[in-house]
Amino acid sequence: MSSKGEILKRIKLNQPDLVSELPDLNLLGSEQFDVLETYKTVLKGIGGDPVEVADYNEIINYIKSNYNLEKRVITTLPELSEIASLDWKTVDPHSLQDVELTVVKAHFGVAENSGLWVTDDILGQRVAPFIAQYLAIIVHKSDLVPTMQQAYQRIGNMEYGFGTFIAGPSKTADIEQSLVLGAHGARGLIVFLLD
């Protein structure tokens, strides 16, 4: 037998016992804290802006007041058709290069890192949140979970082709060790926290 074969044989003979039960991870995230306040604090800390709203009319008014509606605004939400285009979901993704603001809705958010879970079925096109100059994501306050442990429990049985957590605007600090927002994605993120 070759020396390689002898080494592999010894490794096979020296295996640890199999553990039949996985550890209980329910301790993770069991600490009590104000989920909404934690979410807002973390989001601000990474460059995002939380905005609490009661309904879609408040979102429309906020966007009218803070964004140039002369520029291209797209959404997947019929409730926002007054201010944003809905007819872009089947166009060539390259034609979205001039989008100023994309507005989508998240399945849920995570307080500990301000991540928002989005999937291809609610994005319209996968590129939509990453190609726009600015991104707005709507999430119900009741859909905020404390930690990633609870987040992964929620997505464990979901069916989706593409999913990602988005937290804050695009950022990098590797250019002369200066924080740059919008280096490779949205320059700003507004999270509308809906009642």
FENTAZI-V439805 format. One record per backbone hydrogen bond with DSSP energy under -1.0 kcal/mol. NH is the residue of the N-H (numbers start at 1). CO is the residue of the C=O. If there is no record, write none. Layout:
BEGIN
nh:co
NH:CO
NH:CO
END
This chain:
BEGIN
nh:co
6:2
7:3
8:4
9:5
10:6
11:7
12:8
13:9
14:10
28:25
30:27
38:34
39:35
40:36
41:37
42:38
43:39
44:40
45:41
46:42
47:44
48:43
49:189
51:191
53:193
59:55
60:56
61:57
62:58
63:59
64:60
65:61
66:62
67:63
71:68
74:101
75:85
76:103
80:77
81:78
83:80
84:80
85:73
95:92
96:93
97:94
99:96
100:72
101:72
102:134
103:74
104:136
106:138
107:117
109:143
110:115
111:145
112:146
114:110
116:166
117:108
118:164
120:162
122:119
125:123
128:125
130:127
131:127
133:99
134:100
135:188
136:102
137:190
138:104
139:192
141:194
143:140
144:141
145:109
151:147
152:148
153:149
154:150
155:151
156:152
158:155
164:118
166:116
170:186
172:180
178:175
180:172
182:170
187:133
190:135
191:49
192:137
193:51
194:139
195:53
END
